[in-house]
Amino acid sequence: MLRFSCSQLVVDRIDPLVQPGVLPSSHLHQNSFNASMDPSLDLPSMSTCTSCLFTEDFSNYWTAVMYFRARNGTYKRVPTFANQFLEPANGGLTVYYIPPYDNKTPVTAFKQGFRMLVGTSTRRSNMNDTEARQLSFRCWGKNFTGDGFGAPGTGTDTSHFPNKPCPGGIRANHFFPTCWDGKNLDSPDHKSHVAYAIGGFESNGPCPDSHPVKLPQILYEVAWDTRQFNNKDDWPEDGSQPFVFSFGDATGYGTHADYLFGWKGDALQKSMDAFCGVDCPQLKTQTPQNANRCMIKPKVNEPIDQWLPELPGGVTPM
């Protein structure tokens, strides 16, 4: 499987998938990869740089932002930090492209213009459905230890925010569907053109007849640096967990992630045909330091990092 870092490009209220062209979007996002962040463009040809280690990847990857809500009702943005073994990266997220584990079943790379969404921002409870099992949180101990080393979404991982301080931070995991209808690059809900394999969680099962084309499975891991917020004296007096997403979700059940394909040419297909691992000679790379230099200025001029009386955009937690 491909596993690589994509440093943080910008934190801004923009959403090229759900609210394209709307400025500002309804809530804050943290974005990685290419420097255009415009879904109407041919990303590989229009982007000036990529914050990803693989230089042929100009896709857009983004998630909502996490905030800490203090006992006095003010908010502070939780930064991201580099994942294990990818420490030179400047926050952002870790991306996986996972072919079938038998290392022989072929997959079809995404087409230019393809996009999708995983998760439901309005969800506030555990519905225990297929999608919910693809979204989880891991409470890390120090140095990436703690509640287990299994695959994301297994062991003691939860579908809600951890309800205790996490000495090493919190990792959020987002698995995308692996089956495509073979026709539509998008759909009105950004989900219906894709589906999970029969049997659910990972990409080993066959695809349903309605979505017969097997895709690489994309996984985002976002490492949230909650370590500075572990003093329970700052947590709510009732002892409940203090974190909230920028769209107002104080449970974690509404976590979601967005994807817009933007690899150059057939680079991704070549890497999937070769069943590449962490290192992939079929792909060109850059140093983490070069990837970290790919940044853009926010388009929305608003405070996001100091202690705030409310979430950006006036979003109300619920």
NORSUL-V237918 format. One record per residue. PHI is phi in degrees with one decimal (NA if undefined). NEAR is the number of other ideal C-beta (glycine too) atoms within 8 Angstrom. Layout:
BEGIN
[[PHI | NEAR] [PHI | NEAR]]
END
This chain:
BEGIN
[[NA | 9] [-79.3 | 13] [-136.9 | 7] [-155.3 | 11] [-91.0 | 16] [-133.4 | 16] [-67.0 | 15] [-67.7 | 13] [-84.7 | 14] [-166.2 | 12] [-115.5 | 11] [-160.1 | 11] [-91.7 | 14] [-132.6 | 13] [-148.2 | 14] [-66.3 | 10] [-96.4 | 12] [-80.8 | 8] [-131.1 | 8] [-62.6 | 9] [80.7 | 4] [-89.9 | 8] [-136.6 | 8] [-83.2 | 11] [-74.9 | 11] [-68.3 | 10] [-145.7 | 16] [-78.2 | 13] [-129.5 | 16] [-110.8 | 16] [-121.7 | 14] [-131.6 | 13] [104.2 | 14] [-97.3 | 14] [-92.8 | 11] [-102.9 | 10] [49.9 | 11] [-131.3 | 7] [-70.4 | 9] [-82.6 | 4] [-97.5 | 9] [-76.8 | 6] [-56.2 | 13] [-61.8 | 11] [-85.9 | 6] [-98.0 | 8] [-77.1 | 13] [-93.3 | 4] [-163.6 | 8] [-131.2 | 15] [-90.4 | 16] [-98.1 | 15] [-66.2 | 10] [-88.0 | 13] [-76.8 | 9] [-93.2 | 12] [-104.1 | 13] [-116.9 | 13] [-68.9 | 13] [-105.0 | 15] [-131.0 | 15] [-153.6 | 10] [-138.5 | 15] [-70.1 | 14] [-107.3 | 14] [-96.0 | 13] [-123.6 | 13] [-98.2 | 12] [-104.3 | 12] [-75.5 | 11] [-59.0 | 8] [-84.3 | 4] [91.2 | 6] [-90.2 | 9] [-123.3 | 13] [-135.9 | 12] [-67.3 | 11] [-89.5 | 13] [-75.8 | 7] [-94.4 | 12] [-140.0 | 9] [-67.6 | 10] [-74.6 | 12] [-58.6 | 5] [70.4 | 4] [-125.0 | 11] [-58.1 | 6] [-67.0 | 9] [-66.3 | 14] [-91.1 | 9] [60.7 | 11] [75.2 | 13] [-152.5 | 15] [-106.4 | 13] [-117.1 | 14] [-118.8 | 12] [-117.0 | 12] [-113.7 | 12] [-79.8 | 13] [-54.8 | 10] [-72.4 | 8] [-78.1 | 6] [58.1 | 6] [-145.5 | 5] [-72.5 | 7] [-74.2 | 7] [-127.4 | 12] [-105.1 | 9] [-66.7 | 11] [-64.2 | 9] [-97.6 | 7] [-57.8 | 6] [93.7 | 7] [-69.3 | 10] [-152.2 | 13] [-162.3 | 13] [-134.6 | 13] [-124.0 | 14] [99.1 | 12] [-133.1 | 7] [-64.5 | 9] [-89.1 | 5] [-70.8 | 11] [-133.3 | 8] [-148.0 | 6] [-84.3 | 7] [-88.3 | 6] [54.8 | 5] [-101.4 | 6] [-59.5 | 7] [-64.1 | 10] [-60.2 | 12] [-75.5 | 12] [-88.3 | 13] [-123.8 | 15] [-155.9 | 12] [-129.3 | 15] [-118.3 | 13] [-91.0 | 12] [-85.0 | 14] [-85.1 | 11] [-66.2 | 7] [57.2 | 5] [65.9 | 7] [-97.9 | 7] [125.4 | 12] [-84.2 | 9] [132.8 | 9] [-120.1 | 2] [-73.7 | 5] [-61.3 | 5] [-54.8 | 11] [87.5 | 11] [-115.6 | 7] [61.9 | 6] [-94.2 | 7] [-58.4 | 13] [-121.8 | 10] [-89.4 | 11] [-123.7 | 10] [-56.3 | 11] [-56.5 | 10] [-100.1 | 6] [-144.2 | 6] [-61.9 | 6] [-112.8 | 14] [-57.5 | 9] [-108.3 | 11] [97.3 | 11] [-121.9 | 15] [-105.1 | 13] [-99.7 | 13] [-119.5 | 14] [-132.9 | 16] [-95.0 | 13] [-92.8 | 13] [-62.1 | 11] [-119.1 | 13] [-129.6 | 14] [-126.0 | 9] [-74.4 | 11] [80.7 | 6] [-126.3 | 4] [-96.5 | 6] [-78.2 | 7] [-158.0 | 9] [-147.5 | 8] [-53.7 | 4] [-95.8 | 6] [63.7 | 11] [-131.4 | 10] [-66.2 | 6] [-80.2 | 12] [-127.0 | 12] [-155.1 | 10] [-83.2 | 10] [-62.4 | 15] [-61.4 | 7] [99.4 | 6] [88.8 | 9] [-41.9 | 8] [-105.5 | 11] [-101.2 | 13] [-79.2 | 8] [-74.4 | 8] [-71.8 | 5] [-82.5 | 13] [-68.7 | 10] [-59.3 | 5] [-71.8 | 6] [-137.5 | 14] [-81.3 | 10] [-90.4 | 10] [-82.6 | 13] [-107.0 | 13] [-63.2 | 13] [-85.7 | 13] [-97.1 | 11] [-129.1 | 12] [-103.1 | 14] [-117.6 | 13] [-114.3 | 12] [-95.6 | 14] [-94.3 | 13] [-87.4 | 10] [-87.4 | 14] [-61.2 | 9] [-74.2 | 5] [-113.2 | 11] [-88.8 | 9] [-76.0 | 6] [-66.5 | 7] [-67.7 | 5] [-93.7 | 8] [-78.5 | 10] [-52.8 | 8] [-61.1 | 4] [-80.5 | 4] [84.8 | 6] [-69.4 | 7] [-68.2 | 8] [-104.3 | 11] [-95.6 | 15] [-148.0 | 13] [-80.7 | 15] [-64.7 | 15] [-96.1 | 10] [99.1 | 12] [-85.6 | 16] [-100.1 | 10] [-107.8 | 9] [95.4 | 12] [-63.0 | 12] [-89.1 | 14] [-56.8 | 14] [-151.7 | 13] [-146.2 | 13] [-121.2 | 17] [-139.7 | 13] [-134.5 | 13] [-65.8 | 11] [-157.4 | 13] [-71.1 | 13] [-73.4 | 7] [47.9 | 6] [-106.1 | 6] [-59.9 | 13] [-65.7 | 13] [-61.3 | 9] [-60.7 | 10] [-68.5 | 13] [-72.1 | 14] [-63.3 | 7] [-87.4 | 8] [48.5 | 7] [-61.4 | 11] [-99.4 | 7] [-59.3 | 7] [-96.8 | 5] [-140.4 | 11] [-64.2 | 4] [-74.4 | 8] [-118.1 | 11] [-88.1 | 6] [-126.4 | 7] [-131.6 | 8] [-73.9 | 7] [-57.1 | 11] [-63.6 | 7] [-66.8 | 8] [-61.8 | 17] [-64.6 | 12] [-78.2 | 7] [-82.5 | 11] [-144.3 | 10] [-131.8 | 7] [-79.2 | 5] [-59.5 | 9] [-85.2 | 7] [-101.8 | 9] [-89.7 | 3] [-154.8 | 7] [-71.4 | 6] [-133.5 | 10] [-107.7 | 5] [-77.5 | 5] [-64.1 | 6] [-117.2 | 11] [-76.1 | 5] [-153.1 | 8] [-68.3 | 15] [-52.7 | 13] [82.7 | 10] [70.9 | 6] [-64.1 | 12] [-100.9 | 7] [-62.5 | 9] [-156.9 | 6]]
END
